Amino acid sequence: PSPSSETPFFETWLQTCMPEEGKTLNPDHPCFRPESGKVESLVALLNSSSEMKLV
C-alpha cells in the first residue's frame, strides 16, 4: 500500500482496462488509445538512456 490515499496507477489501469472473466477486451476503449505525445516522450526518454537503446 502506498503512503498516500491515491490508488496506484497499475491498480487503476487493471480495474479500468481488463475485462471481467468471460468478457472480451474492447479495443476501442480509451485505455488502449495512448496519447501520441506521451508515447513519443517515452520513446525519446528510452532512446536517450545510456543503458537502453530502441532499434
C-alpha positions in Angstrom: 0.0 0.0 0.0 1.3 3.5 -0.9 1.6 6.1 1.9 -0.9 8.4 0.1 -4.6 7.6 -0.3 -4.2 7.7 -4.1 -4.8 4.4 -6.0 -1.6 3.2 -7.7 -1.6 3.6 -11.5 -1.4 -0.1 -12.3 -4.3 -0.9 -10.0 -6.5 1.7 -11.6 -5.4 0.5 -15.1 -6.2 -3.1 -14.2 -9.7 -2.2 -12.9 -10.4 0.1 -15.9 -8.9 -1.8 -18.8 -9.0 -5.5 -18.0 -12.3 -7.4 -18.7 -14.1 -9.4 -16.2 -13.8 -13.2 -16.5 -15.7 -14.4 -19.6 -15.8 -11.0 -21.2 -13.7 -9.7 -24.1 -11.4 -6.7 -24.4 -12.9 -3.7 -26.1 -10.1 -2.4 -28.5 -11.8 1.0 -28.8 -11.6 1.7 -25.0 -9.6 4.9 -24.3 -7.0 3.0 -22.3 -5.9 1.3 -25.5 -5.5 4.6 -27.3 -2.4 6.2 -25.9 -1.7 9.9 -26.4 0.9 10.1 -29.1 2.7 12.9 -27.3 3.2 10.7 -24.3 4.3 7.8 -26.4 6.9 10.0 -28.2 8.2 11.4 -24.9 8.6 7.8 -23.6 10.4 6.7 -26.7 12.7 9.8 -26.6 13.4 9.1 -22.9 14.3 5.4 -23.6 16.5 6.4 -26.6 18.4 9.0 -24.5 19.2 6.4 -21.8 22.8 5.3 -21.8 21.8 1.8 -20.9 18.8 1.2 -23.3 18.5 1.9 -27.0 15.5 1.2 -29.1 16.2 -0.1 -32.6 
